[in-house]
Amino acid sequence: MPKTKPPKPDPAVLVAVADYFKVLSEASRLQILTCLRSGPMNVMEIAEATGLGQANLSKHLKVLTQAGILSRQPKGTSAYYEIADPMIFELCELACDRISERVLRQAETLKALRGKTTVF
């Protein structure tokens, strides 16, 4: 039975996926997501938890909100941010697990190579 080719992905969809991953490619944004895993927080709470400056933090929160990863709920004089789609944690855990495995394998390989070399 001949193999069927997978459907050709829509270029617009690929651009959207690439943009989504660009949003997640910033360590500060991943730090923000980690903070919000425990529940909604306002800007001051996130700033305290992450150590990020308020201007920098606001920029990242805007990007995460525009990407649909966070939602923003005004409450009184401040706004609370929360995870809009908890699936983001599954995605991050999958990536972290794979990267951790690769780093451990590389470390084992390096250790084995060091054991085989002689130092002059």
Helices and strands as residue ranges (DSSP letters): H 11-23, H 27-36, E 41-42, H 43-50, H 54-66, E 70-75, E 78-83, H 87-116
